């Protein structure tokens, strides 16, 4: 469930309360007249099951609550209530399949910032992968994948493409391009430094590497892996599953390829560098395509559910912008 805190002008309070009371997915409704001070208005509290949350947020926006008041939402981890159980039974669909578009947009929008932390994480992940490919060590690659932060901008790009948000598309692409370029340059420099220190050498890259050799040899399976990673990533994002663990799956198709390209560039092994860059491009494109298709299928499914329960007008509306 989501716990909603709604500040609404006094002249809209009754309409908002009636709207919430009439929705079968809403429970624990409380109205506190005059409790809000900034902005001035009434405070309305309620819990709403995830299956109904997107519809409720849309209707609140239609009433103009966001323009003259505000709406915020928090996840409810535990609810002991027969009213909440009844709301879950009466709401259409299943909570694990529910998509709250405003929540997704807010979550992914925060991950498009080209921050210092993002750059450090992607650089560290790529440098670790660079060492891993030279040592042919899968354990180090897994460690690098855990660190990699590129799932955020990739998810934001998929959501922005579906919602037709050019500004977020540009920010997401910028975060990905600048992040990977910075990581590749840093990994080239670190490879040169490690070579000068006698810790690694060009022969390690050219030697047989049965565990990591696939990284720079793109084939049809590269598309398959990328497509599956994109599906898993989007489902984890929309269904409240563990995004960090799925981020590891995303990284297996991106960070090692960038790292192998960097190491190959450092040693002048151009064919391997080219193969690695092609692998990276294929995987990123596959993730975006499958992620976008996954979101589109979910959107169509929930439009169908809404049409069955609330009529064609509500069901046909496009995803709305973020509240707050």
Buried (B, 14 or more C-beta within 10 A) or exposed (E): BBBBBBBBBEEBBEBBBEBBEEBBBBBBBEBEEEEBEEEEBBBBBBBBBBBBBBBBBBBBBEBBBBEBBBBEBEEBEEBEEEEBEBBBEBBBBEBEBBBBBBBBBBBBBEBBBBEEEBBBBBBBBBBBBBBBBBBBBEEBBBBBBBBBBBBBBBBBBBBBBBBEBEEBBEBBBBBBEBBBEBBBBBBBEBBEEBBEEEEBEBEBBEEEBEBBEBBBEBEEEBBEBBBBBBBBBBBBBBBBEEBEEBBBBBBBBBBBBBBBBBBBBBBEBEEBBBBBBBBBEBBBBBBBBBBBBBBBEBBEEBBEBBBEBBEEEBBEEEBBEBBE
